[in-house]
Amino acid sequence: MTLRCEPELGPHAGWTNPCSDRGAGGFTLIELLVSLAILGLALSLIAGYKPPWSRGLGLQATAAELAAGLRLARSEAILSNRAVLFDLDLIGHRYRVGTGTPRRLPADLSLELLTISGEALNGREGDIRFNPDGSSTGGRISLADGRRRIGVGVDWLTGRVSVADER
């Protein structure tokens, strides 16, 4: 049997060469396997990536979150012209600003609250009250992770909130 190479006639003339020495187009099995292996490696690197996290950063973030909640309570008291409570549940590791929803704190941190005796409830809960003029009952929330301790303080006269390392 003899293969004849005649040029194709018609609207698709010249697009293909029936006399070409090349085989059918496509990829070899080796090329496909290498491509899949590279894609699998890239996917495992991306899927396995976790942002760096340390206990110290978690402690600082929690202190900043509590400070933001205290500042929010002060702002709400001034804006609404009524007293607003910042409630802290030491056992349940939760806090709440005014009548808002309770927010969780990391369970691995130890919490302590220093406030006036009228605002400390049964040693398990306590609150810091912010008045419409911006003042407060004052207090200090201490957070510790075993190695480091951070305090979030509230000035009783001005209601100013500060965050500082405790020694």
N, C-alpha and C positions, 0 to 999 in steps of 0.2 A: 504494500500500500504506500502510495506516495502522497505527500502533503503538498498541495499546490498553494503558492503564495500569490494571490491575486488581490489587487487593491479593491477595497470595498467601494461600492457606488451608492449614492443616495444621500439623504440629509446628514448622516453621521460619518460621512467619508473623511478619513484622515485622523479620526480620533483614536483608533486602535491600529496596531500593526500586527496582523496575524502571523507575520514571519519573525517576530521578536524571539530572541533566545531566552529572555527572562521567563521565570516561572510565574505562577499566580502571585498577585500581590498579597501582603499580610505580614504578620509577625511570626517568628519562630517560637516554639514552646519555651526555649531558654529565655528569650527576651520577655515574654509574658511573666515567667516565674521571677525574674530579677525585678521587674516593675512591681509586682505584687509584694515582694519582700521589702522593697524600699518603702512602699506605701504603708505596709503593716508596721514597720519600724517607726515611721513618722507618726502614725496614729497612736502607737503605744507611748511615745514621748509626750504627745499633746494630751492624751487622756490621763496619763499618770502624773501630770504636773499639778502641784498644789502650791499656792502662794506661801511664802515663808511666814510662819507664825511662831511666836514664842510666848511663854508665860508672862514675860515682862510687858510685851505689847498688849496682851489680853488684859492685864491689870490696869495699864494706862487707859485703854479704851473704855473699860468699865468705869473708871474714875471720871473720865470725860463725859460719859453718858449720864452718870449721876449728877455731875455739875450742870449739865445741860437741863436735866429735869428740875433741879433746884432753881435755876434761872428762869425756867418756864413758869414755875409756881409763883415766883416773885412777880414776873410780868403779868400773869393772870390776875394776881391780887391787885396790882396797881390799875390795870385796865378795867376790871369789873367793879372796883371799889368795894371789895369784900375780902375777908380773910380766906386764904387758900392753904390747904394742908399738903405737905409732902409726906406721905406715909411710907414707912420702911418696915418690911417684914423680915426680921433677921433670920428666922428659921426657914421660912419658905423661899428666901432669896428673891424677893419681889419688891417693887416699889410702885407707887401710884401718885400722880400729880392731880390734886383736886378730886374731881369725880370721874376722871379718865379711867381707861382700862389699865389693869396692872401689867407691869413689864417685868420680865424675868431677868435675873442676874446669873452669871455663871455659878454653878453649885460648888465648884472646887475652891472658891475664894472664901475666906473668913471675913465676916462683917461685924463691926461694932458701932454702936451709936451712942454718942454723948450729947445729951440734951437736958433741958430743965426737967425737974421731977414730974411736973404736971403733964408733960408730953410723952414720957416714957410709960408704955403700957405693958405691964406684967413681964418685963425683961425680954419678951419675944418680939414685940413690936414697939414702934415709937414714931413720932412725927416731928416735923419742924413746921411751924406755922408762920406764914408770911402775911403781914398786915397791909391794908390798903395804902399806907404811906410809904411802903417799901421796906420797913423794918421787919424784924422777925424775932422768933424766940431764940434763935441762934443754935448752934450745935456743931458737931463734928462727926463725920462718918469715916471710919477707918476700914480700909481694905487691905488684905494681906494674902499672899500666895505661898507663904512658907519661907521665902527668901527676901522678899521686899514688902514694904508697907507704904501705902499712899493714903493721905488724909484729904478729905473734901470738907472744907470748913465754911460755915455761914456766920458772918458777923451779925450780932443781934441788933446793933444800932442802925446799920445801913442796909442789911440784907445782902451785902456783897458776898459772892461765892468765890472761893479760892481752892486750888488744888496744889498740894505740895507733898514731897517725899517726907516720910516720918523716919526718924532715927531711933 
